[in-house]
Amino acid sequence: MTDFQQQALQLAAQQSAPAWLAELRATGAERWASTKWPTRKTEAWKYTPLLPLQNDNPARWASVDTCAWQEAIDPIAVDATRLVFINGHFSTEHSSTLPAGVVRFSDADAAQQDLLAQHLGKVMDSERYLFGALSDALLRDGVLVHVPRGQKLAKPVYIVNVATPEAQPAMSSQRVLVVVEDNAEAELIEHYVSGVEQQNLFINSHTEVVVGNNAQIQHYRINLEQEDLLHVGGVHVDLHRDARFLGFALAQGSRLKRIDYHVNHKGQGAHLGLNGVYLPRNRQLIDYHTNVEHQVPNCTTDEVFRGIVGDSAKAVFNGRIHIHQDAQKTFAEMSNRNLLTSPTAEVYTKPELEIYADDVRCGHGATIAQLDETSVFYLQSRGVSRADAIRMLSFGFINELLNEVPEQAIQDYLRPRLTALFGQADEKLGHMSYE
């Protein structure tokens, strides 16, 4: 066991939590302690070293800093129920009045506690996901979003996770459980953001989603933190009969950023639609691992991830679709395309199909390329500067996925920020821009 694992266990033992969470916390602590620490020989972590986490050893809770946080970050201008967490601590002052069905774990009534006991820790496999076990061990609070049968949330739920600088390396553990019952509908936006000041926070954040029969959830996960912040997280989903999970993920890199998506098709007719964009630069790292389990027949998956990697940054994409023996009539497609804008940028992409059924339609593909100089020259011949031509082509590489984002407020939020990102100086984005 590493020093960080030991100190994290001590941190878990020191904190208080509701009694009804005791069993889940104990199981998480046991799994965290007994799991071997990943190394470069661990396939799932082969290209993503955990040295930044070991060196910082952030085995203390982050403090609450509400001072002028709104001046440091700019929330998405969306009409939604907003919950604000600052360094993992809930801020009543900056949050909306919560409607029925949206509650913090610590405020859950008896019926909500029963619902949490039924689903919390059941969707996420903490034996498979080491940092999921840590999340269980540290569990003391979180957010429950419950949409009863046949209902639709009047507004999206918008969770803003704000990071502020700490005097010493510190940890923030965040947890969300979403239960969308049969024939219900919900929209959830998870936004991770910080100011431009150097951060020294480690965020361990996991979301579990249960989508009932003929139910739907639109989910967004946007990571726009300062590059020194460490972040490991995951989205874990159970889809029942004719359920639909429509997801969009976007992230900049950092010293360590690893995000997992794990989706279980548990009922016939379920559909997963997942689009993702990653934009590491400088010496940042971004790692997306996705795993889709087709356990039953007649389900569909459509997964598309695109990355633009500049400078000496590194991106990792590992996408796996597992078609079980009984999952006949499956239709699943996965695509990963990468654009390198610097000769020192790196991408490791590994799309996987594991098929045990014989009546399926499945496909996957991955590409790694640089900007087409012919296209750059064409735009220059039409009076566009080389710098603007490169920006236009780079932005166009991901613009298709942005256009498919259903929430217009998110499109309006992202476009100027990404345009500014592509327009940064050459030392920031390699060959993305020239002046």
N, C-alpha and C positions, 0 to 999 in steps of 0.2 A: 504494500500500500504506500502511495506517495505521501509526502508531507501535506500536500494540498488536500488529499482525500481524508487524512486524519484530522486536519484542522476544520474541514467542512463538517465532519461528524461531530466534533466538539461544539461547533457553532449550532448545529441542529439540536444537540442535547441541552444547550443553555437557554433556548427560547421556549416560550410558552405557546400553546396552541389549544384549540377546542378539543375536548376529550374524544369526540366522535371522529377526529382525524388521527388518533393515536395509532391504530392498527396500520393504516396506510403509510404513516411516517416510519413506523418500525420496519415494515417490509422494505421501504425505500432505502433506509439506512443500512439494512443487512445486505441488500443487493449492491449498493454503492461500495460498501467495504469489501465485499467478496469478489468484485469484478476486477479483472486485471486491467491496469492502466494502459490505454492504447499507445502503441509505438508505430514506427514506420513499417513494421512487419504486420501490423493489424490492417487488413485489407480496407476496412471502412474508413481508416484514418491515414492511409498510405501517403497522401499528398498534403495532409493538413496537420502539421505538427502542433502539439499542445504546449510547446515550450513557453510561449508568452504567458499562458495561464500558470504554469509551474513557477516561472521566474517571478511573476507578480505576487502569487500566492494570496489572492484577495479574500482571506478567510475572516472577514468582519462585515457586519451589515453596513450598508451605505446610510448616511444621515439624510435628514430632510432639509432641503434647501429650496425655499420658495421665493428667494429674493430675485425679483426682476426676471423670473424665468420666461415670462411672456415676451420680454424684449430680446431674449436670446433665440427663441424659436418662433416659428410662424405656423400655427395649426392650419389644417385644411378647412376651408370655408364651406362646410357642409352642414345642412340642416339635420342635426342628429342629436341623439342622447350622448353627451360627452362625459367620459370618465377620465380623469387626469391622475396619473401616478408619477410622482417625482422621486427618482432614485428608488423606485419600488414601493413608495409610501403613498397611500391614497390621499388626495387633496380635495376635501369637501368644498373648500373655498372656490376652486376653479372648475368644479364638476357640475353637471346638470342635476336637477332633481330626478331621481331614478324612478322609472315607471315600474309597475308591477311586472315581475318576471326578471328584472335585472337587479341583482343584489350581490353584495360582497359575501364571501363565505362566512365571515365573522358575524354577519347580521342575519343569516339564514334562519328561518323559522323551522319548526319540526318537519313540516312537509318538504321544505326545500332541502333540509339536511338528509331526509330519506332519498330524495332525488340525487343529491350529491353522492351519497353512499352507494347508490345503484350504478352510477356511471363514472365517477371520478377515479382515475387510475385504471379503469377497465378498457378504455380505448387505446391508450398509450401502453406499449409493451416495455416496461422498465427493465426487463431482462435483456432486451435487444438494444435499448437506448440508454447508455450509461448516464447521460445527463438528465434523462427522464427519471432515473432512480434518485439522482441528487435532488431533483425538483420535489419528488415525493418526500424525501427525508427532511427537506426544509419547509415543507408545506405548513403554512399557518393562516394564509388568507388568499384570496383570489376573487374572480368575478364569475358569477353564474348568470348565463343568459338562457332563459327558459321561455319557449314559445308554445303555448298549449295547442292541442289538437284543433285544426281548422282555422287558426288565427294567423294574422300577419302583423309583424311589428310596425307600428305607426311611423317610426323613424329608424334609420340605421343606428346601430350602437357603435360609437367611435371611441376607442380606447387609445389615449395618448400617453405614451411612456417616455417621459422626459429624463435625460441624464444630465447631471451637473457635476462639475469637478469636485473631487474629494481630496482631503489632505493626504490620505494614504490609500493604496489600492483597496477597493471594497467590492462587495457583492450585492446584487439585487436579484431576487428570485420571484418570478411572476407566473401566474397560472390562470387559465381561462377554461371554463367548461360551457359549451353551448349544447343545448338539447332542443331540437326542433321536432316537435311531435308530428304525427301523421297529418298530411294535407296542410301543413303550416309553412310559413315563409319568413326568412330573416335576412338581414344584411349586417355584416360585421366588418369594421375597419380597424386594424391594428397598426398603429403608427409609432415607430421608434425613432426618436429624434434627440438631438443635443445642440448646444451652441457650438461655436467654432473654437472655443477654448479647448486645450488639451485635456482629454478625459482619462481617468484611471479606474473605470468601473467595469466589472464583469457582470453581464446580464445573462441569466439562465431563464429562458422564457418558453413555456410550452402551452399549447392550446389543444383541447380535445373537443371534437365535434361529433354529435350523434344526430343523424338526419333520418327521420322516420319515413314511413311509407308515403310515397307521392309528395314528399316535402322538398323544400329547396332552400339553400343558403348561398348567398353571394358573399365571398370572403376576400379581403384584401390584407396583405402583409407588406408594409413599406418600411424599409430600414435605411434611414438617412442619418446615421450617427457620425460623429467625428472619428477619424481613422484610428485613433489610439484606443478607442473603446473595444473591449472584448465581448463577443456575443455568441452564444450557442443556444439554439432554439429549435422548436419543431411544431408542426401542425399534424395532428393525428385524427383520422376521420373514419367513422363507420357509416356506410351507406346501406339503407334497407330498400325494400322493394320500390322501384320507380323513383328513388330519391335522386337528387341532383346537387352536386357540389361544384360551384363555379368559382374558381380562384384566380387571383392575380397577385404575383409577388414581384417586388422590385427592391434591389439592394445595391448600395455602394459597399466597397470592401472595407476592411480594417486590418489591424494586426492579426486578429483571429475572428473570423465570422463563418459559422457553420449553421446551416438551416436544413432541417429534414422535413420532408412531407411523406407521410405514411397513410395510405388510403386502402380501406378494406371494402370490397364489393361483397356485401352480405345478403343482398336481396336481388332477385331478377329485375331487369329493366333499369338498374341504377346507372347513372352517368357521372363521369368526372370530366370537367373541362378545366385545365390548369395552364395558365400562361405565366411566364417569368422572364424578367430582365435583370441582368447584373452588369455592374459598371465599375470594376476595380481600376485603380490607377496608382501612381507613385509605387510604393512597395507593398501595397495592400494584398490581402487574400480574401477570396470569397469561395465558399464551398456549398453547393446545393446537392443534396442527396434526396432522390425521390424513390419511393417504393410503392407499387400498386399491386394489390392482391386481388385477382379475379377468382373468387371462390365459388361462384354460382354462374349458371348460364345467362346469356342474353344481356350482358352488360357492355358498356362502351367507355372508352377512355380516349381523350384527345389532349395531348400534352405537348406544349411548345415552349422552349427556353432559348433565349438569345442573349449573348454576352458581347460587350465591347471592352477589350482589355488593353490598357495602355501602359507606357513606361516599363517598369520592372515588376508589374503586378502579376498575380497568379490567380487563375480561376480553375475551379474543379466542378465538373458536373458528372454525377453518376445517377442515371435514371434506369430503374428496373421495373419491368412489368412481368408479373408471375401469373401465368394462366394455369389454374389447377385442373386436374383431370376431369372434373365434373363441369367445368366452365365452358361448355359448348356454345357455339353461336356468339362468341366474344368478338367484338370489333375494337381494336386498340391501336393507336398510332402515337408515336413519340418522335419529336424532332429537337435537335440541339444544334444551333448555328452560332459560330463565334467569329468575331472580327478582331484581328490583332492590329493595333495601330502603332506598334513599336517593335523593333527587332529583338528586344529583350523581354517582351511580354510572353507569358506562358499560359497554356490551356491544357488541362487533362480532362478529356471527355470520354465517357464510357456508357453508352446506351446498351441496355441488356434486355433481351426477351428470353424468358424461360417458359416453354410451352409444353404442357402435358395433355392437352386436348387436341383432337384432330379436325374439328370443324370450326375453324376460327379464321378471322382476317386480321392480321397483325403486321405492323411495319415500324421500323425505326431507322433513324439516320442521324449522322453528325457531320458537320463541316467546320473546317478552320481555314480562314482566308485572310488576306490583306485587302485594302482598298484597291479597286481596279483603276490603274493609272489611265486607262483609256477613258473611263467615265470622268475622271478628274480633268483630263485634257479637253474632253467634250465641253464640260461646263466652262472651262477657261476660255475656250474658243467662242463662247457666247457672252463673254464679258464678265464672267464671275471670277473673282480672285481665287487663287489656289487655296488660301485659308478658308474662304467661305465655301468653296467646292467640297473640301474635305469635311467641313462641319455638316453640310447638307447631306452628303452621302452617309456619314456616320449616323446622323439622326434618323435618316430614312431607313437604316437597317433595323431600328426598333420601333419606328413610327407606326407600323402596321399593328403591333401589339397594343400600343397606346390607344390607337383608334378604336380598338375593341373593348376598352374599359367602359363598362356601362355607366358608372357614376361620373357625370360630367365635372363635378367639383374636383374629383381626383385628377382628371385630365388637365383641368385648368391649373391645378396646383403643381403638377409634375412638369408640364411643358416648359415654363420659363426657367425652372431650376435645371433641367437637363440641357436646355439651350445655353445657359450660363456655364454649365459644366463643360460642354463641348467647346465653349469659347475661351477657356482658360489658357494661360500661357503655355508655350511648348514644353517647358520643364514640368508642367503639371499633367499633361496629357500626351506626352510623346509626340507622335505625328498627327494627332487629332487637329492641331491648329498651327498655323504658321503666321507670323507677322512680318 
